[in-house]
Amino acid sequence: MVKELGKLLKNLPDFQLEGNKRVLISSVVADSRLAEPGVLFVAVKGTGGDGHHYLDQVVTQGCSAVVY
């Protein structure tokens, strides 16, 4: 299901959006290798690495939005 970014994030506490809230998102991922147009990448610190280290990479790959 495709949704607008603003609608996906509106219920998050302390939600602040910079940029186009009408960008269409088709999927949400935490794996930077899956970031591409239409994808919302969520940067989290996990046991295998820290997603914050991959922000430049996901933007280069054309990721539509990032939560950090």
C-alpha positions in Angstrom: 0.0 0.0 0.0 1.4 3.4 -1.0 0.9 6.3 1.5 2.1 9.9 1.8 5.0 10.4 4.1 3.2 12.9 6.3 0.3 10.5 6.9 2.7 7.7 7.8 4.6 9.7 10.4 1.8 11.9 11.9 1.3 9.7 15.0 4.9 9.6 16.0 5.8 11.4 19.2 7.8 14.6 18.7 7.2 14.3 15.0 9.0 16.9 12.9 9.1 16.7 9.1 11.4 18.6 6.9 10.7 18.5 3.2 7.8 17.3 1.2 5.2 15.6 3.3 3.4 14.4 0.2 6.2 12.1 -1.0 4.8 8.7 -1.7 6.2 5.8 0.3 5.7 2.2 -0.8 7.8 0.4 1.8 9.7 1.0 5.0 13.2 -0.6 5.6 16.0 -0.6 8.1 18.4 -2.3 5.8 20.4 0.3 3.8 20.9 -2.2 0.9 17.1 -2.1 0.3 16.9 1.7 0.1 15.6 2.9 -3.3 13.0 5.4 -4.7 9.7 5.0 -2.9 11.3 3.7 0.3 11.4 5.2 3.8 14.7 4.2 5.5 14.6 4.1 9.2 18.1 4.5 10.7 18.4 2.5 13.9 21.3 1.3 16.0 21.2 -2.5 16.0 23.4 -5.4 17.1 25.1 -5.6 13.6 25.6 -1.9 13.0 24.3 1.6 13.2 21.9 2.7 10.4 23.0 6.3 11.0 26.3 5.5 9.4 24.5 4.7 6.1 22.5 7.9 5.6 24.7 9.2 2.7 24.5 5.8 1.0 20.7 5.6 1.1 20.3 9.1 -0.2 22.7 8.3 -3.1 20.6 5.2 -3.8 17.6 7.4 -4.3 15.7 6.7 -1.0 12.6 8.9 -0.8 12.8 9.7 2.9 14.8 9.0 6.1 13.8 8.7 9.7 16.6 9.2 12.2 
